């Protein structure tokens, strides 16, 4: 089970940190990632972490994904937020060590809403 938290309403240029805590399984050795979705659009990849780290081009240099194995938690530090970052953010866990596509992921959290006002 994955529990995402940390979303909220912020202004453009602000920062937020999302957290995703796993229970019943560990992230160790498997890819974990963040996706986001706007109503009416497909869910899109944001970032993933495993033996490497991968980002969508739209968030490179602004978002940082990290992992705390002791707490079995992954994070998404989001800086310099823009209105186009507004979305429901989902964390996910894969059964492989490389996963950057939605279909690679088996376990999903419930989503946390991020709203960025201009």
Beta strands, then each sheet from edge to edge (+ up, - down):
strand 1: 2-5
strand 2: 8-11
strand 3: 16-22
strand 4: 32-37
strand 5: 44-49
strand 6: 53-55
strand 7: 63-68
strand 8: 73-78
strand 9: 87-94
strand 10: 105-108
strand 11: 112-117
sheet 1: 1+ 3- 8+ 7-
sheet 2: 2+ 11+ 9- 4+ 5- 6+
sheet 3: 2+ 11+ 9- 10+
end
